Amino acid sequence: MRRTKSANKLTAVPWVIALLAVIIAAGQQWSLRLPASRVGSGSPTIQVYFSPKGGCTEAIVEELRAAQRTVRVQAYSFTNRDIAAALRDAKRRGVDVEIVLDKSNETAQYSAATFTSNAGIPTYIDDEHAIAHNKVMIIDGETVITGSFNFTKAAENRNAENLLIIKNAPDIVRQYERNYEEHKAHSHLYRRFTPRSRWR
């Protein structure tokens, strides 16, 4: 029996190496399916993206376009026009969209706060912390988007960032929802509007 187990282990080694080679060759994107018992009920999946130019923005926009009920956003720096437009479009088709931003967005002449407020999206400023450094989206109470990836053009084109899209993991979603509500509770509503914006 010991020989059989040892032989099975040796047989598995080339398979594992081959799998890693495929992942490395794919480079920018791969998916991981985790055991349900470790994350939540069902069959949790995690999609992983890397920048620069690894499809992070496109993946976020695709998820926002598929949103049907709710979108909750926490962001530090937010200057990506494609993501901003996808949030605006979600709001226009009746999705309940809210966003909590770092206080730096309140003092900038033109910022994401200006754009989202003008789009009718309730926009909150979190000035409770030195930096509100979250980069999170919660979509339809089912999908969490997070990682180091700021919602900016620089994060997509120049920076080394990572992005995770987590699905079918209700326990994780609930934790992110609770955290969002905690930060929203100590934030204040952004009220600075402008008729002209570089976001248009």
Phi and psi in degrees as a GROMACS rama.xvg file:
@    title "Ramachandran Plot"
@    xaxis  label "Phi"
@    yaxis  label "Psi"
@TYPE xy
-63.0306  -39.8787  ARG-2
-63.4944  -38.3719  ARG-3
-64.8243  -46.3074  THR-4
-61.7839  -42.4332  LYS-5
-64.4534  -40.7202  SER-6
-64.6064  -39.1536  ALA-7
-63.0255  -40.6762  ASN-8
-63.3945  -43.4427  LYS-9
-66.2019  -36.2718  LEU-10
-66.0838  -33.592  THR-11
-73.9159  -25.1188  ALA-12
-58.6614  -50.9171  VAL-13
-60.2625  -33.975  PRO-14
-65.0808  -43.5245  TRP-15
-64.6623  -43.3702  VAL-16
-61.4904  -41.9326  ILE-17
-63.4502  -39.8455  ALA-18
-63.8211  -45.004  LEU-19
-61.7681  -37.7815  LEU-20
-63.3951  -39.7343  ALA-21
-64.9975  -42.5946  VAL-22
-62.2972  -45.5173  ILE-23
-64.4828  -40.9156  ILE-24
-64.3663  -36.8493  ALA-25
-62.6201  -34.4221  ALA-26
76.7272  -71.097  GLY-27
-97.5498  -20.3249  GLN-28
-149.159  137.902  GLN-29
-158.058  164.255  TRP-30
-121.247  146.095  SER-31
-125.494  127.07  LEU-32
-105.573  118.548  ARG-33
-99.3762  152.63  LEU-34
-58.9358  136.058  PRO-35
-57.8058  -34.6535  ALA-36
-65.5795  -20.2098  SER-37
-88.9089  -23.2106  ARG-38
-122.11  -44.0291  VAL-39
176.453  -167.431  GLY-40
-81.7919  163.461  SER-41
82.8313  -149.474  GLY-42
-122.832  86.761  SER-43
-61.6174  143.576  PRO-44
-133.013  148.707  THR-45
-129.085  122.148  ILE-46
-97.3691  135.465  GLN-47
-119.796  131.23  VAL-48
-129.352  152.04  TYR-49
-130.801  146.676  PHE-50
-114.502  163.901  SER-51
-81.0208  149.978  PRO-52
52.9945  45.8399  LYS-53
-109.106  12.3715  GLY-54
88.9233  13.4616  GLY-55
-61.6433  -50.511  CYS-56
-59.7299  -45.9451  THR-57
-60.1218  -40.3289  GLU-58
-65.5087  -41.5725  ALA-59
-64.6237  -46.4214  ILE-60
-60.6835  -40.1159  VAL-61
-61.7324  -42.3363  GLU-62
-66.388  -39.7792  GLU-63
-66.8091  -36.723  LEU-64
-66.2972  -25.9554  ARG-65
-88.3433  -7.98565  ALA-66
-61.8434  138.259  ALA-67
-119.527  -28.1847  GLN-68
-123.368  -57.382  ARG-69
-139.432  148.045  THR-70
-136.675  126.911  VAL-71
-120.484  129.213  ARG-72
-125.569  136.633  VAL-73
-122.716  126.915  GLN-74
-144.382  146.824  ALA-75
-92.7642  -74.571  TYR-76
-104.521  133.935  SER-77
-145.039  95.5227  PHE-78
-132.167  12.2501  THR-79
-83.7778  113.852  ASN-80
-65.4711  -36.2435  ARG-81
-65.1393  -41.5899  ASP-82
-68.7198  -42.235  ILE-83
-60.8963  -42.9863  ALA-84
-65.0591  -37.329  ALA-85
-66.1073  -36.4476  ALA-86
-65.9651  -44.5158  LEU-87
-60.2082  -44.6638  ARG-88
-65.594  -36.9062  ASP-89
-61.9953  -43.2197  ALA-90
-61.0848  -42.7981  LYS-91
-64.1953  -30.9027  ARG-92
-91.8423  11.036  ARG-93
100.546  5.85276  GLY-94
-74.7978  139  VAL-95
-79.7499  103.799  ASP-96
-112.447  134.297  VAL-97
-136.196  154.969  GLU-98
-144.625  137.52  ILE-99
-116.19  122.927  VAL-100
-118.71  157.177  LEU-101
-65.4993  153.293  ASP-102
-62.7431  -18.6474  LYS-103
-62.4999  -25.0167  SER-104
-73.9652  -15.9141  ASN-105
-83.0118  -29.5792  GLU-106
-94.4185  -16.5617  THR-107
-68.5862  147.297  ALA-108
-61.621  -47.578  GLN-109
-129.03  127.491  TYR-110
-144.979  179.237  SER-111
-59.9162  -34.7364  ALA-112
-61.1988  -40.9363  ALA-113
-61.413  -47.7084  THR-114
-64.1148  -49.8291  PHE-115
-68.213  -36.0362  THR-116
-63.0167  -45.6945  SER-117
-62.8802  -25.4282  ASN-118
-84.2486  1.2495  ALA-119
83.8105  13.5297  GLY-120
-89.6251  122.477  ILE-121
-56.1403  120.181  PRO-122
-122.815  124.431  THR-123
-114.725  148.412  TYR-124
-111.03  121.665  ILE-125
-95.6904  99.7587  ASP-126
-109.638  20.1711  ASP-127
-77.503  -21.1048  GLU-128
-119.429  161.444  HIS-129
-55.8677  -45.9636  ALA-130
-142.215  129.717  ILE-131
-88.8041  90.3344  ALA-132
-97.5185  15.095  HIS-133
-69.4924  149.492  ASN-134
-134.14  87.4338  LYS-135
-138.295  140.528  VAL-136
-131.229  137.916  MET-137
-120.778  119.078  ILE-138
-116.512  122.885  ILE-139
57.7217  22.0864  ASP-140
62.6511  20.7566  GLY-141
-131.591  -25.874  GLU-142
-125.224  134.752  THR-143
-115.684  129.835  VAL-144
-112.362  126.737  ILE-145
-155.344  -174.656  THR-146
129.4  -170.004  GLY-147
-81.288  -11.4272  SER-148
-66.5368  109.502  PHE-149
-71.7493  152.996  ASN-150
-85.2427  66.0545  PHE-151
-134.355  160.378  THR-152
-66.7256  -38.3397  LYS-153
-62.8502  -38.7746  ALA-154
-62.8179  -35.1465  ALA-155
-75.7656  -43.285  GLU-156
-100.941  -23.8049  ASN-157
-125.626  -30.9385  ARG-158
-87.9265  159.172  ASN-159
-93.2927  105.641  ALA-160
-131.834  170.06  GLU-161
-135.043  153.501  ASN-162
-138.669  134.27  LEU-163
-118.416  134.977  LEU-164
-117.29  111.143  ILE-165
-106.158  126.638  ILE-166
-129.758  156.37  LYS-167
57.5141  39.6731  ASN-168
-133.149  74.2263  ALA-169
-59.3765  -33.5227  PRO-170
-63.9991  -40.5614  ASP-171
-68.2533  -42.9566  ILE-172
-58.4774  -44.656  VAL-173
-60.4702  -39.2348  ARG-174
-64.8126  -42.4825  GLN-175
-67.223  -36.8683  TYR-176
-63.8031  -42.873  GLU-177
-62.4342  -42.2159  ARG-178
-64.2149  -40.1524  ASN-179
-59.5904  -47.3512  TYR-180
-64.5145  -36.0921  GLU-181
-62.3373  -43.0556  GLU-182
-73.2441  -37.7209  HIS-183
-61.8309  -36.2514  LYS-184
-63.2468  -31.192  ALA-185
-103.86  13.5045  HIS-186
-98.9953  163.894  SER-187
-119.451  153.469  HIS-188
-70.7504  132.833  LEU-189
-77.227  131.089  TYR-190
-126.705  8.94314  ARG-191
-88.2113  114.244  ARG-192
-113.192  156.237  PHE-193
-146.845  140.747  THR-194
-75.325  -18.1105  PRO-195
-123.094  139.515  ARG-196
-153.261  144.051  SER-197
-69.5157  -8.64114  ARG-198
-76.4105  -16.9967  TRP-199
